[in-house]
Amino acid sequence: MHVVVIGSGIAGLLVAKKLGATLISDRKEFVFLPRLPDAVTSQVQYTKKITHDPHIRQNAVSVDREKKIVYTEKKSVPYDVLVVAIGAKPHIPIAQADGVHTLYTQEDVRTMRSWKKKSVIIVGGGPTGVELAAELSLTNSVRLIQGADTLVPFFAPNVQEYTKKTLERLGVELVFHSFVQKVVQNQVTTKTQTFHADEVVWCGGVRANTLQGLPVGKNGHTVDAYLRVDESVFVIGDCADTLFPKTAQFANRMALQTVANIRRMQKNVALKPFAHENKGYALRLGDTSVLQTPVGVITGNLATLMRKGYYASQLWSY
Ligand SMILES: Cc1cc2nc3c(=O)[nH]c(=O)nc-3n(C[C@H](O)[C@H](O)[C@H](O)COP(=O)(O)OP(=O)(O)OC[C@H]3O[C@@H](n4cnc5c(N)ncnc54)[C@H](O)[C@@H]3O)c2cc1C
C-alpha cells in the first residue's frame, strides 16, 4: 500500500515518519509554529532540517481522486492512500490592510527580531496575539486591540485574568470591544478610534489551505468522522474542516489517529472515528507562563519550565 503525505508540518511529517510514506512539500525545514512568538525575542530552536526520505521537494497543486494521483508543478505522484496536511495561513478579513505583518514564517521572525523601541499595534487577543504582545513589550511599546471583552476567550476565566494582569504589568496597553476596520499609512482605525503605530501585526485568525480536486467546506476540506474525504484520502490538521480547534495538540492527535487507522486498513480491520479531549493550553507571557491543565492552572517559573520541556520534546520527536 503506497502512502503519500502532502505537507511537512506538525501533522504531515509525523504521519510520513511513522509510516515511511512518500512526503510531498517544498520545505527543507520543519517549522514548529507554537515557538514562533518565543523566537522573536529568544534564541530558541524552532526549526529542524527535514531528513525524511523519500521527500519530493515540490508543493502539491491538485488531486485526481478517480485516478488516485497527486499533481505537483512538475510531477504526477500515484497513491493508494493519501494524507493531506497542508495547514493554514493568516487571514486578514478587512479590505485595507497596508503593510500589515503576520507571524507565520522564519522571515516574519527575522523581521520582528529587528524591532527595537518601536510602537507596535497587535490586532487580536487570542493565544498568538497575547504571546507576541508580551514578547515584543520587552523591547518595544505595545498596544493590543481586541474585538471581544476578554483576552484568550476560549481559556478558563482565571487564565484570562492572569493574562490580562501580566500584559498590564509588562506595560501593554489593552483596548477591548474594538474591531479594526482598516489600516492605512500606519493608522489603525476602529469604529470609534484611530491609533498610530510604527508597525502593525495581525493575529486575528487563520484560513485553511486547500487543494484543487478535494471538497471544500467552511474552513478547510470536508471530512467524515474518520477524517476522510473518501476511502483513500485523509485530511488532517489545520486544513481539515472540523469542529476541533486548529491547534498543534489536535494536529498531533489527528496524525497519530490516522497512522493507527491506515495500519487498520492494511490489516483489513474497522477504522476508529477521531475523538480527542482537549488536554489544556500553555501560554508564554514574556517573563512568565500560564498552563491550563485538566487538574488546574499553573503559573510562573514552574509553568515556564514545563512548557519549555514539553515543546523541546515535541520538536525532538520530529
Ligand atoms: C504563531 C503561532 C503560534 C501558535 N501557537 C500555538 C500554541 O501555542 N499551541 C498550539 O497548540 N498551537 C499553536 N499554533 C497552531 C499550530 O501551530 C497549528 O495548529 C499546527 O501547526 C497545525 O499543524 P498542521 O500540520 O496542520 O499545519 P502546519 O504545521 O502549518 O504545516 C503545514 C505544512 O504544509 C505545507 N504545505 C502547505 N501547502 C502545501 C502544498 N500545496 N503542498 C505541499 N505542502 C504544503 C507547509 O509548507 C507546511 O509545512 C500556533 C500557530 C502560530 C502561527
The ligand as a Tripos MOL2 file, in Angstrom:
@<TRIPOS>MOLECULE
LIG
   53    58     1     0     0
SMALL
NO_CHARGES

@<TRIPOS>ATOM
      1 C1          2.4450   31.9930   15.7050 C.3       1 LIG1
      2 C2          1.6860   30.7350   16.0260 C.ar      1 LIG1
      3 C3          1.6500   30.2660   17.3360 C.ar      1 LIG1
      4 C4          0.9480   29.1050   17.6480 C.ar      1 LIG1
      5 N1          0.9390   28.6730   18.9450 N.ar      1 LIG1
      6 C5          0.3140   27.5270   19.2550 C.ar      1 LIG1
      7 C6          0.3470   27.0410   20.5960 C.ar      1 LIG1
      8 O1          0.9230   27.6630   21.4900 O.2       1 LIG1
      9 N2         -0.2840   25.8610   20.8570 N.ar      1 LIG1
     10 C7         -0.9240   25.1480   19.8760 C.ar      1 LIG1
     11 O2         -1.4600   24.0670   20.1610 O.2       1 LIG1
     12 N3         -0.9920   25.5900   18.5970 N.ar      1 LIG1
     13 C8         -0.3830   26.7530   18.2700 C.ar      1 LIG1
     14 N4         -0.4240   27.2160   16.9780 N.ar      1 LIG1
     15 C9         -1.1930   26.4470   15.9520 C.3       1 LIG1
     16 C10        -0.4170   25.2470   15.4650 C.3       1 LIG1
     17 O3          0.9120   25.6030   15.1700 O.3       1 LIG1
     18 C11        -1.1130   24.6500   14.2430 C.3       1 LIG1
     19 O4         -2.4150   24.2820   14.6290 O.3       1 LIG1
     20 C12        -0.3560   23.4230   13.7160 C.3       1 LIG1
     21 O5          0.9260   23.8020   13.2470 O.3       1 LIG1
     22 C13        -1.1420   22.7460   12.5950 C.3       1 LIG1
     23 O6         -0.3850   21.6960   12.0840 O.3       1 LIG1
     24 P1         -0.5490   21.2780   10.5510 P.3       1 LIG1
     25 O7          0.3760   20.1270   10.3340 O.co2     1 LIG1
     26 O8         -1.9690   21.1230   10.2260 O.co2     1 LIG1
     27 O9         -0.0390   22.5480    9.7350 O.3       1 LIG1
     28 P2          1.3960   23.2250    9.6770 P.3       1 LIG1
     29 O10         2.2080   22.9010   10.8700 O.co2     1 LIG1
     30 O11         1.1460   24.6520    9.3540 O.co2     1 LIG1
     31 O12         2.0860   22.5230    8.4190 O.3       1 LIG1
     32 C14         1.5670   22.6180    7.1270 C.3       1 LIG1
     33 C15         2.6510   22.2320    6.1310 C.3       1 LIG1
     34 O13         2.0820   22.0730    4.8450 O.3       1 LIG1
     35 C16         2.9440   22.6400    3.8700 C.3       1 LIG1
     36 N5          2.1470   22.9750    2.6910 N.ar      1 LIG1
     37 C17         1.2370   23.9580    2.5480 C.ar      1 LIG1
     38 N6          0.7000   23.9280    1.3050 N.ar      1 LIG1
     39 C18         1.2910   22.8930    0.6620 C.ar      1 LIG1
     40 C19         1.1560   22.3380   -0.6480 C.ar      1 LIG1
     41 N7          0.3240   22.8400   -1.5460 N.pl3     1 LIG1
     42 N8          1.9110   21.2630   -0.9670 N.ar      1 LIG1
     43 C20         2.7810   20.7350   -0.0650 C.ar      1 LIG1
     44 N9          2.9440   21.2140    1.1880 N.ar      1 LIG1
     45 C21         2.2080   22.2800    1.5390 C.ar      1 LIG1
     46 C22         3.5310   23.8530    4.5900 C.3       1 LIG1
     47 O14         4.6810   24.2510    3.9410 O.3       1 LIG1
     48 C23         3.7590   23.2680    5.9840 C.3       1 LIG1
     49 O15         4.9880   22.6230    6.0540 O.3       1 LIG1
     50 C24         0.2680   28.3830   16.6270 C.ar      1 LIG1
     51 C25         0.3160   28.8490   15.3090 C.ar      1 LIG1
     52 C26         1.0090   30.0180   15.0070 C.ar      1 LIG1
     53 C27         1.0500   30.5190   13.5940 C.3       1 LIG1
@<TRIPOS>BOND
     1     1     2 1
     2     2     3 ar
     3     2    52 ar
     4     3     4 ar
     5     4     5 ar
     6     4    50 ar
     7     5     6 ar
     8     6     7 ar
     9     6    13 1
    10     7     8 2
    11     7     9 ar
    12     9    10 ar
    13    10    11 2
    14    10    12 ar
    15    12    13 ar
    16    13    14 ar
    17    14    15 1
    18    14    50 ar
    19    15    16 1
    20    16    17 1
    21    16    18 1
    22    18    19 1
    23    18    20 1
    24    20    21 1
    25    20    22 1
    26    22    23 1
    27    23    24 1
    28    24    25 2
    29    24    26 1
    30    24    27 1
    31    27    28 1
    32    28    29 2
    33    28    30 1
    34    28    31 1
    35    31    32 1
    36    32    33 1
    37    33    34 1
    38    33    48 1
    39    34    35 1
    40    35    36 1
    41    35    46 1
    42    36    37 ar
    43    36    45 ar
    44    37    38 ar
    45    38    39 ar
    46    39    40 ar
    47    39    45 ar
    48    40    41 1
    49    40    42 ar
    50    42    43 ar
    51    43    44 ar
    52    44    45 ar
    53    46    47 1
    54    46    48 1
    55    48    49 1
    56    50    51 ar
    57    51    52 ar
    58    52    53 1
@<TRIPOS>SUBSTRUCTURE
     1 LIG1         1 GROUP 0 **** ****
